[in-house]
């Protein structure tokens, strides 16, 4: 068989995909990348403390926790009625908790509001050491060693702080460290308003 015969019997030459299809193949990944970049930019520009909670306006979840090691008063849902209060979710391993701790100590010193601590996934000795060395701003503390109560509260991470109404409902949720600005601009006005109701 000659070379000429081989070429003619092997079939028609392969057709190249139309130029339009090749351009489309390049545009799909580019469009996906642009969409992802826009979503990430939008997410980074949002205030993480502004994530809404489905529990706002609802009664606090039913729970009962033993006290943090070395403390005598545990924390339960029954303790969160009668006065406006805060529930602060904290842990000894949490860096941002260390940052907000002096603010909570100042709030306690000023007698602004009862602050209750929900100790999240902490080792008992570490939690006790933390409160003994840093100071204890809490009226009551609950040791949520396995994190199940925090899940019921819709906790994303630590620290988080909830404002509780006199009748035991969640009025507000702050994600992240409580700062003096948060106290002055958000917590104090809300606490005053809730006490007047």
Phi, psi and omega per residue, in radians:
X1 nan 2.292 -3.108
X2 -1.446 2.901 3.115
X3 -1.098 -0.651 -3.127
X4 -1.103 -0.697 3.126
X5 -1.175 -0.676 3.135
X6 -1.052 -0.755 -3.108
X7 -1.159 -0.711 -3.090
X8 -1.320 -0.441 -3.106
X9 -1.623 -0.127 -3.107
X10 -1.418 -0.024 3.075
X11 1.752 3.064 -3.111
X12 -1.231 2.667 3.124
X13 -1.087 2.613 -3.124
X14 -1.114 2.389 3.126
X15 -1.533 2.444 3.083
X16 -1.394 2.513 3.107
X17 -1.072 2.581 3.131
X18 -0.981 2.627 -3.117
X19 -1.023 -0.617 -3.132
X20 -1.064 -0.743 3.139
X21 -1.143 -0.669 3.131
X22 -1.171 -0.681 3.105
X23 -1.116 -0.716 -3.140
X24 -1.071 -0.694 3.141
X25 -1.084 -0.535 3.102
X26 -1.430 -0.536 -3.076
X27 -1.313 -0.550 -3.115
X28 -1.054 -0.919 3.119
X29 -1.123 -0.605 3.123
X30 -1.127 -0.765 3.123
X31 -1.123 -0.704 3.115
X32 -1.113 -0.733 3.110
X33 -1.095 -0.759 -3.139
X34 -1.111 -0.730 3.123
X35 -1.094 -0.747 3.116
X36 -1.118 -0.716 3.124
X37 -1.095 -0.692 3.130
X38 -1.161 -0.764 3.125
X39 -1.085 -0.765 3.124
X40 -1.126 -0.741 3.121
X41 -1.091 -0.731 3.112
X42 -1.102 -0.767 -3.135
X43 -1.116 -0.653 -3.122
X44 -1.293 -0.379 -3.132
X45 -1.496 -0.186 -3.110
X46 -1.467 2.622 3.088
X47 -1.359 2.041 -3.112
X48 -1.126 -0.385 3.110
X49 -1.336 -0.106 -3.089
X50 -1.703 0.179 3.126
X51 -1.165 2.153 -3.088
X52 -1.214 2.664 3.100
X53 -1.968 2.358 3.102
X54 -1.211 -0.211 -3.078
X55 -1.602 -0.082 -3.132
X56 -1.045 2.242 -3.130
X57 1.525 -0.120 -3.124
X58 -1.755 2.783 3.089
X59 -1.123 2.571 3.105
X60 -1.050 2.546 3.109
X61 -1.031 2.591 3.102
X62 -1.278 2.214 3.130
X63 -2.802 2.858 3.041
X64 -2.648 2.082 -3.096
X65 -2.129 2.538 3.050
X66 -1.248 2.826 3.132
X67 -1.211 2.750 2.979
X68 -1.091 2.545 -3.107
X69 -0.862 2.294 3.134
X70 1.567 -0.133 3.093
X71 -1.824 2.783 -3.117
X72 -1.817 -0.408 -3.073
X73 -1.848 2.049 3.034
X74 -1.397 -2.942 -3.091
X75 -2.369 2.324 3.086
X76 -2.467 2.934 3.119
X77 -1.074 -0.516 3.122
X78 -1.158 -0.378 -3.135
X79 -1.407 -0.128 -2.994
X80 -1.857 0.806 3.036
X81 -2.569 2.784 -3.133
X82 1.827 -0.528 3.120
X83 -2.608 2.677 3.008
X84 -1.133 2.403 -3.123
X85 -2.606 2.997 3.046
X86 -2.025 2.546 2.938
X87 -2.065 2.062 -3.110
X88 -1.890 2.122 3.111
X89 -1.571 2.120 -3.040
X90 -2.466 2.919 3.054
X91 -2.711 2.604 -3.127
X92 -1.162 -0.436 -3.115
X93 -1.513 -0.007 -3.050
X94 -1.573 2.066 -3.119
X95 -1.150 -0.784 -3.126
X96 -1.147 -0.480 3.079
X97 -1.127 -0.640 3.101
X98 -1.118 -0.655 3.140
X99 -1.179 -0.683 -3.073
X100 -1.476 -0.269 -3.009
X101 -0.981 -0.770 3.102
X102 -1.070 -0.553 3.107
X103 -1.165 -0.746 3.110
X104 -1.147 -0.685 3.105
X105 -1.089 -0.694 3.118
X106 -1.165 -0.697 3.099
X107 -1.077 -0.703 3.106
X108 -1.134 -0.792 -3.131
X109 -1.054 -0.645 -3.139
X110 -1.415 -0.119 3.127
X111 1.119 0.582 -3.055
X112 -1.173 -0.839 -3.030
X113 -2.859 2.570 3.018
X114 -1.111 2.327 3.113
X115 -2.019 2.187 3.101
X116 -1.907 2.457 -3.108
X117 -1.825 2.313 3.024
X118 -1.932 1.792 -3.070
X119 -1.435 1.995 -2.940
X120 -1.725 2.081 3.032
X121 0.790 0.938 -3.097
X122 -2.046 2.642 3.005
X123 -1.307 2.365 -3.074
X124 -0.918 -0.775 -3.134
X125 -1.144 -0.678 -3.141
X126 -1.151 -0.740 3.118
X127 -1.100 -0.763 3.131
X128 -1.113 -0.766 3.131
X129 -1.079 -0.738 3.125
X130 -0.993 -0.909 -3.096
X131 -1.214 -0.590 3.124
X132 -1.204 -0.647 -3.083
X133 -1.548 -0.641 -3.073
X134 -1.551 -0.344 -3.026
X135 1.813 2.682 -3.067
X136 -2.027 1.812 -3.132
X137 -1.489 0.014 -2.948
X138 -1.698 2.462 3.014
X139 -1.297 -0.760 3.090
X140 -2.389 2.661 3.059
X141 -2.332 2.489 3.065
X142 -2.093 2.286 -3.140
X143 -1.578 1.779 3.124
X144 -1.703 1.259 -2.983
X145 -1.101 -0.687 -3.125
X146 -1.638 -0.080 3.067
X147 1.407 0.131 -3.078
X148 -1.205 -0.668 3.133
X149 -1.162 -0.725 3.117
X150 -1.047 -0.640 3.099
X151 -1.085 -0.744 3.113
X152 -1.096 -0.511 3.112
X153 -1.433 -0.122 -3.124
X154 1.329 0.518 -3.102
X155 -1.249 2.285 3.083
X156 -1.548 -0.604 -3.090
X157 -3.116 -3.112 3.140
X158 -1.974 2.596 -0.081
X159 -1.464 2.681 2.965
X160 -2.425 2.550 -3.108
X161 -2.311 2.316 -3.132
X162 -1.982 2.434 2.992
X163 -1.705 2.212 -3.078
X164 -1.949 2.336 -3.141
X165 -1.335 2.992 3.126
X166 -1.067 -0.522 -3.128
X167 -1.680 0.343 3.000
X168 1.352 0.572 3.089
X169 -1.943 2.665 3.122
X170 -1.459 2.065 -3.108
X171 -1.707 -0.481 -3.038
X172 -2.800 2.595 3.085
X173 -2.283 2.201 3.077
X174 -1.952 2.176 3.110
X175 -1.749 2.268 -3.126
X176 1.815 -3.112 -3.082
X177 -1.193 2.419 3.008
X178 -1.365 2.178 3.138
X179 -1.949 2.884 3.053
X180 -0.968 -0.642 3.119
X181 -1.110 -0.750 3.105
X182 -1.087 -0.731 3.119
X183 -1.064 -0.893 -3.041
X184 -1.218 -0.709 -2.998
X185 -1.630 -0.405 -3.060
X186 -2.104 -0.985 -3.007
X187 -1.200 -0.883 -3.094
X188 -1.047 -0.849 3.107
X189 -1.043 -0.682 3.137
X190 -1.177 -0.761 3.123
X191 -1.055 -0.771 3.119
X192 -1.067 -0.801 -3.113
X193 -1.097 -0.733 -3.133
X194 -1.187 -0.595 3.127
X195 -1.219 -0.464 -3.139
X196 -1.400 -0.279 -3.107
X197 -1.347 nan nan
